[in-house]
Structures are given as C-alpha cells and as structure tokens.
Amino acid sequence: MPCLCEVLGDDGWCLGHQEESAEARAWAAHLPDRWAELVVLWWIATGELRADPSLLPDPRHLPAPLAAALGELPG
C-alpha cells in the first residue's frame, strides 16, 4: 500500500510545505509494503486500538505465533 504522500506527489502539498514533499516521499519509499498492517498491529500491541477483528490483517499472511495470538483475542 503506497503512502498517501507518494500518491499525491508535489501537488498534494500546500505551498508552504512543497519543499518537504521530496524528503517525505523519499522516506515513505523505504516503508515496507505491509506498513499499514504493521501500524495497526503496533496500535493493538500498545493498547491504542481495540483488537476489532475487522481491523486485523488476514492471519494467513502473518507469522504463525502472531496469528495464533490474534486468534485468541475476543472478537
């Protein structure tokens, strides 16, 4: 999933922040492909987000121990 700043390019930035656009897009280009899933898992792990099954990634694509732990969460 591409980061929004990559999708919008320079046109997505207000005039006061266009200089930051290239730096932000270069940073986002180094994010792993599954960055959005990792963020959700981090928020669940830190208690910032409830483990709502609709927010969880498909457990078939996760390491077995993590998938097992998520399967034990109340749904």
C-alpha positions in Angstrom: 0.0 0.0 0.0 1.6 3.3 -1.0 1.8 6.1 1.5 -0.6 9.0 0.7 2.3 11.4 0.3 3.6 9.2 -2.5 0.3 9.1 -4.3 -0.3 12.8 -4.1 3.2 13.9 -5.2 4.1 17.5 -5.1 0.5 18.6 -5.9 -0.7 17.2 -2.6 1.3 19.6 -0.5 0.3 23.2 0.4 2.6 25.9 -1.0 4.3 26.3 2.4 5.4 22.7 2.6 6.2 21.7 -1.0 9.9 21.8 -0.2 9.3 19.0 2.3 7.5 16.9 -0.3 10.5 15.3 -1.9 12.0 14.4 1.5 8.7 12.9 2.8 8.2 10.9 -0.4 11.8 9.5 -0.2 11.2 8.5 3.4 7.9 6.8 2.5 9.5 4.9 -0.3 11.5 3.0 2.2 8.5 1.8 4.2 7.8 -2.0 3.9 4.9 -3.0 1.6 2.8 -4.0 4.6 3.4 -0.9 6.6 -0.3 -0.2 7.2 -0.8 -3.7 8.7 2.2 -3.2 10.9 0.9 0.1 12.2 -2.5 -1.5 13.1 -0.7 -4.3 14.9 1.5 -1.9 16.8 -1.5 0.2 17.9 -3.2 -3.0 19.2 0.0 -4.1 21.0 0.3 -0.8 22.7 -3.4 -0.6 23.7 -4.1 2.4 21.4 -6.6 0.4 19.4 -9.0 -2.3 20.4 -8.5 -5.6 18.6 -11.6 -5.4 16.4 -11.5 -8.4 14.0 -12.4 -6.1 11.1 -9.1 -4.1 11.6 -6.8 -7.1 11.8 -4.8 -8.3 8.8 -5.6 -11.7 7.4 -3.9 -14.1 9.8 -2.9 -16.4 6.9 -0.3 -13.8 6.0 1.2 -13.4 9.5 3.9 -15.4 11.3 2.3 -18.4 13.0 2.9 -17.3 16.6 1.3 -13.9 15.9 -1.6 -15.4 14.0 -2.2 -17.8 17.0 -2.1 -14.9 19.5 -4.6 -12.8 17.4 -6.9 -15.9 17.1 -7.1 -16.0 20.9 -8.4 -12.4 21.2 -12.1 -11.8 22.0 -14.0 -11.0 18.9 
